[in-house]
Amino acid sequence: MRHANRVLAALLSLALIAAGVLLIIEVIADRISHRPAVVDWHPAYDWAKRTTWNAGSVRVACAVLILLGLALLIAELKPARASRLAADPAQAGAAGIDTAYTRRGLAAAIRSAVTGVDGVRAASVKVKRRKIRVAATAAAQGKAVARSLRDPIQAAARQRLTALTLHREPSVAVRVTPRSR
């Protein structure tokens, strides 16, 4: 959500700046020549003068704005994705110190353990809060070889996770594909 927030904030600020500059231009043009410079706003002004707050169009516009505001509020109240996975400081010999691994660092550690398994050509690792997905490519062609590598890869990933002493160890899902030609 961080990137979406930045884009929305940039668009909103650009829209507000453009509206402010347009308002300044229109006020100056109306005071000087009594004519609109860029936007013919007199019909909208006349409509606003004769429309009451109880009009259907005003109510619909208010309802749409309220729903849009509630949607943005709910999106912001959603907890942010944890970027670090907590380690158990007591097992690491650092009691009382906040210790954690970043997702990227944990993925790199698991990847290095998996690629160290004999017969693994490459691996990609995705780390979520409760699950780690390992996609490995076997060095040999053949599904039987790929199936036989699944357990050693799982064991290597588990062993590395145990060595890292995470507070809560995520589950590990392994997918091995044979090398393509």
N, C-alpha and C positions, 0 to 999 in steps of 0.2 A: 504494500500500500504506500510505501514511502515514495516511489517513483510517481505513482498516480497523484499523490498529494502535491508533489513539486510541479507537475504539469498543470493540475487544476489551479494552483496558486498563481502560476505564471500567466495562465489564460485569464484568470479573474483580474489580476493586476493590470494586464494590458487592456482589458475591456474597460476597467475603471479609468485608466489614464486616457484612453481614447474618448470616453464619454465626457470626462472633465475638460479636455481640450476642445471638444465639439461644443460643449456648453459655453465655454469662454468665447469661442468664435461667434456663436449664435447671439449671445448677449451683446457683444460689441457691434455686430452687424445690425441687430434690432435697434440699438440706441443711435447708431449713425444713420442708417438708411431706412429703417422701419420695414425691412424685408429680410426674409431668411437667407442666410449665406450658403449653407450646405444642405440642410434638411428643412423641408417645409413642415414646420411643427405647429402652425396655427390651427389646422383641422384637429389635431390631437388635443390641443389646448381647449378648443371649443367643445370637443366631445367630453373632456374631463370636467368642464364647467357645468354642463347640463346633465351629467351622470351622477346618480347618488351612490352612496356606499352600499346600499341594499340591492343594487342592480345585479342581474345574473352574471354578467360578464366579469364584474369586479369580484364576485364571490368565487367564480371558477378560477380566476387568476390567483386569488389568495389561496384557494385549496391546492392548486398546483404548486405554488411556492412553498406552502407548508409541507406538502409531501416530499418535495425535493430537499428541503431542509432536514426533515426527519430521516430521509435516506442517507444523506451525508453524515448526519449525527450517528446513525447506527453503524455506518461504515467506519467511522473514526473510533467508536467504542469497542470495536472488535480488537482483541488483544493482538499486539504485534508478534510476529514470528520471532521466536527466540533465536538469536544469532550465536549463542554459546550453549554448550552442553556442560552442565556442572560435573566436576570431578569430585571424588570423595577425598577431602583433604586429610582425614585421619589415616587413610591407607597410604597416601602419598607422603606421609611424614611431615605434613605442613598444617597441623591442627590450628584452627583459628584463622586461616588465610583463605580467602575466596579464590578457588581454583576452578578453571573451566577451559574447555577447548572450543575453538570456533568450528563451525560446520566445515569450512574449507580445510582447516588443519586436520580435523578428524577424517575427512574424506581422503586427504593425502596420506595419512598414516595407514588407513585401511587399504588404499590402492597399492602402497609400497609392500604391504604384507601379502596381498593377493598376487601381485606380479612376481613376487619371490617364489611362488609355487612353481615347481618344475612342470613345464608344459603349458604355461599361461603366456600368451603373446602380449595381450593388452587388457586393461580393465578400466571401467569407469564406475565411479561410486557416487551415489546420491544419498545425502544424510538428511533425514527428517527427525523430528523429535522422538518418535517411538519406533522408527524403522530405518534400516540402512539397506539400500538396494545396490547390489553389486552385479554389474554386467561384464562378464569376462569373455575374452576371445581365446580359444585354444590355439596352440601353435600348429596342431595337426588337423588335417581334414578328416571328418568322420564323426558321426553322432555318438558312437560308442566311446570315443576318447573324450568328447565333451561331457558325456554323462559321468565318466569315471573321475573327472576333475572336480565335479561339484562338491563332494565331501571334503577333499583337501582344501579347497578354497574356503568353504564354510569354516573349517577348523582353523585356518590361518587368520581369517577375519575375527573369529571368536577369541583366539589367543591374543591378538593385538588389542581387542576391546578390553579383555581382562587385564592386560598389562597397563592400560591407560587408566584404570580404576575410576570409571565413570560412576557417578552417584546412582544413576538408573541406566542400566545397559539396554539399549534398544535391540529389537530383534533384527536378524540379518536374513535377507532374502537374496539368493544367488541364482543367477541365470548365466549359463555357459553356452556359447555358440561355437561351432567348429569354424576353423579358418576357411575363408572363401578362397577360391583359386587365386 
